[in-house]
Amino acid sequence: MNMQENNYIIEVNNISKFFGEKTALDNVSLKVKRGEFITLLGPSGCGKTTLLRIIAGFLSASEGEIKINGKEITQVPPHKRPVNTVFQKYALFPHLNVYDNIAFGLKLKKTPKQEIEKKMRAALKMVGMTDYEDRDVDTLSGGQQQRVAIARAIINEPKVLLLDEPLAALDLKMRKDMQMELREMHKNLGITFVYVTHDQEEALTLSDTIVVMSEGRIQQIGGPTDIYNEPINSFVADFIGESNILNGTMIKDKLVRFCGTEFECVDEGFGENVPVDVVIRPEDVYIFPVSDLAQLTGTVQSSIFKGVHYEMTVLTNGYEILVQDYHQFNVGQTVGLLVKPFDIHIMKKERTTNTFQGKLIDETHVEFLGSSFECLPVKDIEPGSEVTVEVDFNRIILQDNEEDGTLTGEVKFILYKGDHYHLTVISDWNEDVYVDTQDVWDDGDRIGITILPEYIKLKIDKN
């Protein structure tokens, strides 16, 4: 084994997990360095806990392999893996006191009493619970119970500590305190922490490396500042903190157009007159009384005090821009906005239109998304031919009543683009349909999908 490989304590290679028809993990690969604090971050149902449980051995992978410490352990049972897990629900034994809860694993291994005492003192000190060993666990607060759970895990001296949303049940202040203590513990223990959370701020505070997940796939891996300042796609930009995500056009290197205005930026290599997504963090927008410095002029639509700053929405050239600033500007006030070149982050468009694979049924009907759609008469393609179907985002009609659509689906991701919503709808054919709309929909809404014949564009499928 070379030294480069040896640097990784966990290697997840092409892991997939299926629950019946549902794909919980889709070909996930990940390498974790020794001593790293790595966080799996994503919304509910993204696959982060499934991945953690596969590393722990509580779930088996449908495909792929896991190595810990260079050894392939995909089929090894949990108690034989060099890992310990701390759960959200603590999982303490209510009939045992603090001492017996923490020492449980060591007693199972028949560790000598003297050694248990020594390790116990070190573990209690590490979690700030010295003098608590005789207390019943049901007399402890949630934060204290979580410390006991962590002590029970670290006393076994695992190579890896797996933490599944361990602070989720605590109140805000206790959670903040425990975050700092976890950082300190990680530094002192020198072991690898793999941490699962859906809380972006927690991930940014704690981690050396963040793995952002969505729909069973890894979207981006990077340090907290990389993930925050250089999101790889609109999902990451939207999920990590507040963002203005706007449609733009890269006119040429270092010049981008959005909100009807040209801005200098620092990005290069996108080409000329290319559609792009523009990301601007609300704290990077300067807001001031109108002056010659303003790149954009607008009217304040809303202004809310958030404790440290004011959060304001400004309507400019038909676009809503979210701004965070220490100074308040009142609703109805006309203001100037300015964004510096290095605060504009440009991303490649993931897609510019809907593209589906289909088959021409006859001159005026095409099959795609598991349904037959009427199209304008097609003269130059033989019936039965495989075709590529293109439909612009703003040409898909969503219906409140599912029965009114040619097919049905469910809204699963909503992105506000300043003057419209960009929705991801998963059709019942299990294929994504992307929709630009002014209408307000909620995540999880069931809808009907209609596409008029004149908006269906067909091309012979070259493949």
HELIX and SHEET records of a PDB file:
HELIX    1   1 MET A    3  ASN A    6  1                                   4    
HELIX    2   2 LYS A   48  ALA A   56  1                                   9    
HELIX    3   3 PRO A   78  LYS A   80  5                                   3    
HELIX    4   4 VAL A   98  LEU A  108  1                                  11    
HELIX    5   5 LYS A  113  MET A  126  1                                  14    
HELIX    6   6 VAL A  137  THR A  139  5                                   3    
HELIX    7   7 GLY A  142  ILE A  154  1                                  13    
HELIX    8   8 LEU A  172  LEU A  189  1                                  18    
HELIX    9   9 GLN A  200  LEU A  206  1                                   7    
HELIX   10  10 PRO A  224  ASN A  229  1                                   6    
HELIX   11  11 SER A  234  PHE A  239  1                                   6    
HELIX   12  12 PRO A  282  ASP A  284  5                                   3    
HELIX   13  13 PRO A  341  ASP A  343  5                                   3    
HELIX   14  14 PHE A  393  ARG A  395  5                                   3    
HELIX   15  15 GLU A  402  ASP A  404  5                                   3    
HELIX   16  16 PRO A  453  TYR A  455  5                                   3    
SHEET    1   A 4 LYS A  22  LYS A  33  0                                        
SHEET    2   A 4 TYR A   8  PHE A  19 -1                                        
SHEET    3   A 4 GLU A  63  ILE A  68 -1                                        
SHEET    4   A 4 LYS A  71  GLU A  72 -1                                        
SHEET    1   B 6 VAL A  83  VAL A  86  0                                        
SHEET    2   B 6 VAL A 160  ASP A 164  1                                        
SHEET    3   B 6 THR A 192  THR A 197  1                                        
SHEET    4   B 6 PHE A  37  LEU A  41  1                                        
SHEET    5   B 6 THR A 209  SER A 214  1                                        
SHEET    6   B 6 ARG A 217  GLY A 222 -1                                        
SHEET    1   C 5 THR A 261  GLU A 264  0                                        
SHEET    2   C 5 LEU A 255  PHE A 258 -1                                        
SHEET    3   C 5 ASN A 244  LYS A 252 -1                                        
SHEET    4   C 5 VAL A 274  ILE A 280 -1                                        
SHEET    5   C 5 HIS A 345  LYS A 348 -1                                        
SHEET    1   D 5 TYR A 286  PRO A 289  0                                        
SHEET    2   D 5 THR A 334  LEU A 338 -1                                        
SHEET    3   D 5 LEU A 296  PHE A 305 -1                                        
SHEET    4   D 5 TYR A 310  THR A 316 -1                                        
SHEET    5   D 5 TYR A 319  ASP A 325 -1                                        
SHEET    1   E 5 SER A 371  GLU A 374  0                                        
SHEET    2   E 5 HIS A 365  PHE A 368 -1                                        
SHEET    3   E 5 ASN A 354  ASP A 362 -1                                        
SHEET    4   E 5 GLU A 386  VAL A 391 -1                                        
SHEET    5   E 5 LYS A 457  ILE A 460 -1                                        
SHEET    1   F 5 ILE A 396  GLN A 399  0                                        
SHEET    2   F 5 ARG A 446  ILE A 451 -1                                        
SHEET    3   F 5 LEU A 407  TYR A 416 -1                                        
SHEET    4   F 5 TYR A 421  SER A 427 -1                                        
SHEET    5   F 5 ASP A 432  THR A 437 -1                                        
END                                                                             
